């Protein structure tokens, strides 16, 4: 068979190259869409029910109050107290129960949609009853001080108790957070609490002042004690040294006395008299010579004048 070259059409593929790439890209995108739809679309048969679960959705529930209108850029939100719900007894375990008004808010998620839809008829009502019981039980265990100043204790106790109750009901919820908004006491309780707070503050102030005074006085006292100890030690060493010196002199004298007693006695007698006369201007010779005359010696420098006086015996 002879090829008819006149019937051959010359095609410029370069001009179709871009269109071919675009077509391939569209085919790939369509295939991906089909695959994606096949994985997210479920078919429910007759007699079955389906649930769409949005796990990121968080619900809130207010306790002890309710929001009448939300705030905006120009207006503040409006709230209304739910007094019967907010009124709880605090510190009941010590037979010292007091009335408090507590406002808080919880956040929760649907964790198990099957339980959420089919295990409990009224999930919202059940959750509110469980929350009210959890708040009352939690607050009764705490003291006035803890409820007023440590709201995180309320949050911690309520979330544990509430989650346990919800789990026992198989409601399919998970409590995300508990946030205590406000705690108030009745006027009489508030006044007593404020008096106690004032007394505690006064006590703390005085304790701080005493600590500051101690920090000033203690170093001074320690310095004085150190100085006294050093002086006492110095005096002790001085006395010991003097005593040892006198003991050495006595021992030397005693040895000298043992060798020549008479000479030693005369020597020390003369030395003692010289020391005595050096410190006295007038010396009385009270030696009784039998004539009733006493001799007075006036010690004037190196001269000695004898003065006689008749003094009756």
ChimeraX attribute file (.defattr): number of C-alpha atoms within 10 A of each C-alpha:
attribute: neighborCount
match mode: 1-to-1
recipient: residues
	/A:1	3
	/A:2	4
	/A:3	7
	/A:4	7
	/A:5	7
	/A:6	6
	/A:7	7
	/A:8	8
	/A:9	7
	/A:10	6
	/A:11	8
	/A:12	8
	/A:13	9
	/A:14	8
	/A:15	9
	/A:16	10
	/A:17	10
	/A:18	10
	/A:19	11
	/A:20	12
	/A:21	11
	/A:22	10
	/A:23	11
	/A:24	11
	/A:25	12
	/A:26	12
	/A:27	12
	/A:28	11
	/A:29	12
	/A:30	12
	/A:31	11
	/A:32	12
	/A:33	12
	/A:34	11
	/A:35	11
	/A:36	11
	/A:37	10
	/A:38	10
	/A:39	9
	/A:40	8
	/A:41	8
	/A:42	9
	/A:43	8
	/A:44	9
	/A:45	8
	/A:46	6
	/A:47	5
	/A:48	7
	/A:49	7
	/A:50	10
	/A:51	8
	/A:52	6
	/A:53	11
	/A:54	11
	/A:55	11
	/A:56	8
	/A:57	9
	/A:58	13
	/A:59	12
	/A:60	14
	/A:61	16
	/A:62	18
	/A:63	21
	/A:64	21
	/A:65	20
	/A:66	15
	/A:67	12
	/A:68	10
	/A:69	12
	/A:70	10
	/A:71	11
	/A:72	8
	/A:73	5
	/A:74	6
	/A:75	9
	/A:76	10
	/A:77	11
	/A:78	11
	/A:79	12
	/A:80	11
	/A:81	15
	/A:82	16
	/A:83	13
	/A:84	10
	/A:85	16
	/A:86	21
	/A:87	18
	/A:88	21
	/A:89	17
	/A:90	26
	/A:91	20
	/A:92	16
	/A:93	11
	/A:94	11
	/A:95	8
	/A:96	11
	/A:97	15
	/A:98	18
	/A:99	20
	/A:100	21
	/A:101	20
	/A:102	27
	/A:103	22
	/A:104	20
	/A:105	18
	/A:106	19
	/A:107	15
	/A:108	17
	/A:109	17
	/A:110	21
	/A:111	16
	/A:112	15
	/A:113	17
	/A:114	14
	/A:115	16
	/A:116	17
	/A:117	15
	/A:118	13
	/A:119	14
	/A:120	15
	/A:121	11
	/A:122	12
	/A:123	20
	/A:124	12
	/A:125	11
	/A:126	15
	/A:127	19
	/A:128	15
	/A:129	12
	/A:130	18
	/A:131	24
	/A:132	18
	/A:133	15
	/A:134	21
	/A:135	23
	/A:136	18
	/A:137	18
	/A:138	22
	/A:139	24
	/A:140	19
	/A:141	18
	/A:142	21
	/A:143	17
	/A:144	22
	/A:145	13
	/A:146	16
	/A:147	23
	/A:148	18
	/A:149	10
	/A:150	13
	/A:151	17
	/A:152	14
	/A:153	15
	/A:154	23
	/A:155	20
	/A:156	14
	/A:157	18
	/A:158	26
	/A:159	22
	/A:160	14
	/A:161	17
	/A:162	24
	/A:163	20
	/A:164	16
	/A:165	18
	/A:166	19
	/A:167	12
	/A:168	10
	/A:169	17
	/A:170	17
	/A:171	26
	/A:172	21
	/A:173	20
	/A:174	19
	/A:175	20
	/A:176	14
	/A:177	15
	/A:178	22
	/A:179	18
	/A:180	20
	/A:181	14
	/A:182	13
	/A:183	15
	/A:184	16
	/A:185	21
	/A:186	13
	/A:187	10
	/A:188	11
	/A:189	15
	/A:190	17
	/A:191	12
	/A:192	13
	/A:193	16
	/A:194	12
	/A:195	12
	/A:196	13
	/A:197	13
	/A:198	12
	/A:199	12
	/A:200	12
	/A:201	12
	/A:202	12
	/A:203	12
	/A:204	12
	/A:205	12
	/A:206	12
	/A:207	12
	/A:208	12
	/A:209	12
	/A:210	12
	/A:211	12
	/A:212	12
	/A:213	11
	/A:214	13
	/A:215	11
	/A:216	11
	/A:217	12
	/A:218	12
	/A:219	11
	/A:220	12
	/A:221	12
	/A:222	11
	/A:223	12
	/A:224	12
	/A:225	12
	/A:226	12
	/A:227	12
	/A:228	12
	/A:229	12
	/A:230	12
	/A:231	12
	/A:232	12
	/A:233	12
	/A:234	12
	/A:235	12
	/A:236	12
	/A:237	12
	/A:238	12
	/A:239	12
	/A:240	12
	/A:241	12
	/A:242	12
	/A:243	12
	/A:244	12
	/A:245	12
	/A:246	12
	/A:247	12
	/A:248	12
	/A:249	12
	/A:250	12
	/A:251	12
	/A:252	12
	/A:253	15
	/A:254	13
	/A:255	12
	/A:256	14
	/A:257	14
	/A:258	11
	/A:259	11
	/A:260	10
	/A:261	13
	/A:262	10
	/A:263	12
	/A:264	15
	/A:265	14
	/A:266	11
	/A:267	11
	/A:268	12
	/A:269	12
	/A:270	11
	/A:271	11
	/A:272	12
	/A:273	10
	/A:274	11
	/A:275	11
	/A:276	11
	/A:277	12
	/A:278	11
	/A:279	9
	/A:280	11
	/A:281	11
	/A:282	13
	/A:283	13
	/A:284	11
	/A:285	11
	/A:286	11
	/A:287	10
	/A:288	11
	/A:289	8
	/A:290	8
	/A:291	10
	/A:292	14
	/A:293	17
	/A:294	20
	/A:295	17
	/A:296	17
	/A:297	17
	/A:298	16
	/A:299	17
	/A:300	11
	/A:301	8
	/A:302	5
	/A:303	9
	/A:304	12
	/A:305	10
	/A:306	10
	/A:307	11
	/A:308	11
	/A:309	10
	/A:310	10
	/A:311	9
	/A:312	8
	/A:313	9
